[in-house]
Amino acid sequence: MNGKKFKKWRKARKLSQKDLADLLGLKPRMIQYYEKGEREGKSVKIPKSVRLACYALDLGIVDYDGEKSRTAKID
C-alpha cells in the first residue's frame, strides 16, 4: 500500500487523520507522513504492522489481547 492508496482507504472509511491515528495508536503526523510518502525529503514506507492493522479495522477488529478480539463497525 502506497501513500495514495492509504489516503484513499482512509477517506473511503470516512475517517479523519486524527481518528485513524487514534485507531492505529499513532500520532496524526505519522498518518500525514504515510499519505505524503515522505518526511523531510526522505521516503516513508507504511510498515507492514500498520497495513495489517488497517486490514484488521476492515474486519471490524479494533483491539486484540491474544485470546479474543474486540470488534466494532467503523463506518
Secondary structure, 3 states (H helix, E strand, C coil): CCHHHHHHHHHHCCCCHHHHHHHHCCCHHHHHHHHHCEECCEECCCCHHHHHHHHHHHCCEEEECCCCEEECCCC
